Amino acid sequence: MVKTLVTNIMFAGVGGQGLILMTRITSQAAMLDGFDIKSNDVVGLSQRGGMVWGNVRIGDKIFSPNIPPGEGDILVAMEPLEALRWSSNLKDNAVVIENSKRFYPTIVQQEKSEYPEEDIENLKSKYKVIEINAFEEAKNLGKKQVANVMLLGILAQYLDIKIDTWKQVIKDNVPKKAIDLNMEAFNLGYNYKI
């Protein structure tokens, strides 16, 4: 596959899913490969399992970490509802890398609202949606906490960042005892058929 540089990358999830680590690894890998980057994370609600999101902008010269509405090229969503929530910030035909494992909000668990399955399915008509149950795949590897690194492997297929750079940055950012497992998760994502 011919890779092209994607400028605007959005990450979305809930607290505790490793989204901040994903933003940091992507930013550092792009910077090490010579790109200008700007990034930001919004984490205030993370301690209560609330929404967390981040942006990474990559290019020759970037002046702001904020992605203008409708200018997102790729959305990496740790949950389908988060993919739906942030999809309005994407360009037409953008790429959505989605962990398909559902984490039902309290309002759905209490049967006060329905999970928007149809709306989530409709994302496929407007965007290139890549679904993987990253939590299940990561659990099969031995630890569900590496699901985020698996999604980074899929993201790496779309960016002009060398695979060796990705792997070095991952090694630099995860605990030493978890390096091999994270490498396995990244490779699984990087080799995932898109």
C-alpha positions as CSV (number, residue, x, y, z in Angstrom):
1,M,0.0,0.0,0.0
2,V,1.2,3.5,-0.8
3,K,1.3,5.6,2.3
4,T,0.4,9.2,2.4
5,L,0.9,11.8,5.1
6,V,-2.3,12.4,7.1
7,T,-2.3,15.7,8.8
8,N,-5.2,15.7,11.3
9,I,-5.6,12.7,13.6
10,M,-8.2,12.6,16.4
11,F,-8.2,10.1,19.3
12,A,-11.4,9.5,21.3
13,G,-12.3,7.2,24.2
14,V,-13.1,7.1,27.9
15,G,-10.8,7.4,30.9
16,G,-8.5,4.4,31.4
17,Q,-8.2,3.2,27.8
18,G,-4.7,4.5,27.2
19,L,-5.6,7.4,24.9
20,I,-3.0,9.8,26.3
21,L,-0.3,7.2,25.7
22,M,-1.5,6.9,22.1
23,T,-1.3,10.6,21.5
24,R,2.2,10.8,23.0
25,I,3.5,7.9,21.0
26,T,2.1,9.2,17.7
27,S,3.5,12.7,18.4
28,Q,6.9,11.5,19.4
29,A,7.2,9.1,16.4
30,A,6.2,11.9,13.9
31,M,8.7,14.3,15.5
32,L,11.5,11.7,15.4
33,D,10.9,11.2,11.7
34,G,11.3,15.0,11.1
35,F,7.7,16.3,11.0
36,D,6.4,19.3,12.9
37,I,3.7,18.3,15.2
38,K,1.3,19.9,17.6
39,S,-0.9,17.9,20.0
40,N,-3.3,18.3,22.8
41,D,-5.3,16.1,25.2
42,V,-8.5,16.7,27.1
43,V,-8.4,14.5,30.2
44,G,-10.5,16.3,32.9
45,L,-13.3,13.7,32.9
46,S,-11.0,10.7,32.8
47,Q,-10.9,9.9,36.5
48,R,-14.6,9.0,36.4
49,G,-14.5,7.0,33.2
50,G,-15.6,10.1,31.2
51,M,-14.8,11.2,27.7
52,V,-11.1,11.7,26.8
53,W,-9.9,13.0,23.5
54,G,-6.8,14.2,21.8
55,N,-5.5,15.7,18.6
56,V,-2.3,15.2,16.7
57,R,-1.5,17.4,13.8
58,I,1.4,16.4,11.6
59,G,3.0,18.5,8.7
60,D,5.8,20.7,7.6
61,K,4.8,23.5,9.8
62,I,1.9,23.3,12.3
63,F,0.7,26.3,14.3
64,S,-2.1,24.9,16.4
65,P,-3.0,21.6,17.9
66,N,-6.7,22.2,17.3
67,I,-8.3,20.5,14.4
68,P,-10.8,22.7,12.6
69,P,-14.3,21.3,12.4
70,G,-14.7,19.0,9.4
71,E,-11.0,18.7,8.9
72,G,-10.2,15.4,10.7
73,D,-8.4,12.9,8.4
74,I,-8.3,9.9,10.8
75,L,-10.3,9.1,14.0
76,V,-9.0,6.4,16.3
77,A,-11.9,5.5,18.5
78,M,-11.6,3.2,21.5
79,E,-15.3,2.6,21.4
80,P,-18.0,2.8,18.7
81,L,-20.1,5.4,20.5
82,E,-17.0,7.6,20.7
83,A,-16.5,7.1,16.9
84,L,-20.1,8.3,16.4
85,R,-19.7,11.2,18.8
86,W,-16.6,12.6,17.0
87,S,-17.5,11.7,13.4
88,S,-18.9,15.2,12.8
89,N,-15.4,16.6,13.0
90,L,-14.2,14.4,10.1
91,K,-13.7,15.1,6.4
92,D,-15.9,13.1,4.0
93,N,-14.2,9.8,3.3
94,A,-12.0,10.1,6.3
95,V,-10.7,6.9,8.0
96,V,-12.2,5.7,11.3
97,I,-10.2,3.1,13.2
98,E,-12.7,1.7,15.7
99,N,-12.4,-0.7,18.5
100,S,-15.7,-2.6,18.1
101,K,-16.0,-3.6,21.8
102,R,-19.0,-1.8,23.3
103,F,-18.8,-0.1,26.7
104,Y,-22.4,0.8,27.4
105,P,-23.0,4.1,29.2
106,T,-24.9,4.2,32.4
107,I,-28.0,5.6,30.7
108,V,-28.1,2.6,28.4
109,Q,-27.4,0.1,31.2
110,Q,-30.3,1.6,33.2
111,E,-32.5,1.2,30.1
112,K,-33.2,4.9,29.9
113,S,-31.7,5.2,26.4
114,E,-30.8,2.8,23.6
115,Y,-27.3,2.3,22.3
116,P,-27.3,3.9,18.8
117,E,-26.3,0.8,16.8
118,E,-28.0,2.0,13.6
119,D,-26.2,5.4,13.6
120,I,-22.9,3.7,14.3
121,E,-23.5,1.3,11.4
122,N,-24.3,4.3,9.1
123,L,-20.8,5.7,9.6
124,K,-19.7,3.1,7.0
125,S,-21.6,4.9,4.3
126,K,-19.6,8.1,4.8
127,Y,-16.2,7.0,6.1
128,K,-13.7,4.2,5.6
129,V,-14.4,2.3,8.9
130,I,-11.9,-0.3,10.1
131,E,-13.3,-2.3,12.9
132,I,-11.4,-4.6,15.2
133,N,-12.3,-5.9,18.6
134,A,-9.0,-4.7,19.9
135,F,-9.8,-5.6,23.5
136,E,-10.6,-9.2,22.7
137,E,-7.5,-9.5,20.5
138,A,-5.4,-7.9,23.2
139,K,-6.9,-10.3,25.8
140,N,-5.9,-13.2,23.5
141,L,-2.3,-11.9,23.6
142,G,-2.4,-11.8,27.3
143,K,-3.4,-8.4,28.5
144,K,-6.4,-6.2,27.3
145,Q,-4.4,-3.0,28.2
146,V,-2.4,-3.3,25.0
147,A,-5.5,-2.7,22.8
148,N,-4.5,0.9,22.3
149,V,-1.1,-0.1,20.9
150,M,-2.8,-2.5,18.6
151,L,-4.9,0.4,17.2
152,L,-1.7,2.4,16.8
153,G,-0.4,-0.4,14.6
154,I,-3.4,0.1,12.3
155,L,-2.9,3.8,12.4
156,A,0.8,3.3,11.4
157,Q,-0.4,1.9,8.1
158,Y,-1.7,5.3,7.1
159,L,1.3,7.5,8.1
160,D,4.7,8.2,6.6
161,I,6.5,7.3,9.8
162,K,9.0,4.4,9.7
163,I,8.0,1.3,11.5
164,D,11.3,1.2,13.4
165,T,10.5,4.7,14.7
166,W,7.1,3.6,16.0
167,K,8.7,0.6,17.7
168,Q,11.4,2.6,19.3
169,V,9.0,5.2,20.7
170,I,6.7,2.4,22.0
171,K,9.7,0.8,23.8
172,D,10.5,4.2,25.3
173,N,7.0,4.8,26.6
174,V,5.9,1.4,28.1
175,P,7.2,-0.4,31.2
176,K,10.2,-2.6,30.4
177,K,8.3,-5.8,31.4
178,A,5.6,-5.0,28.9
179,I,7.7,-4.2,25.9
180,D,7.4,-7.6,24.2
181,L,3.6,-7.7,24.7
182,N,3.3,-4.2,23.3
183,M,5.5,-5.1,20.3
184,E,3.3,-8.1,19.6
185,A,0.1,-5.9,19.8
186,F,1.6,-3.2,17.5
187,N,2.7,-5.9,15.0
188,L,-0.8,-7.4,15.0
189,G,-2.3,-4.0,14.3
190,Y,0.3,-3.1,11.7
191,N,-0.4,-6.4,9.8
192,Y,-4.1,-6.1,10.1
193,K,-5.8,-6.2,6.7
194,I,-7.4,-2.8,6.0
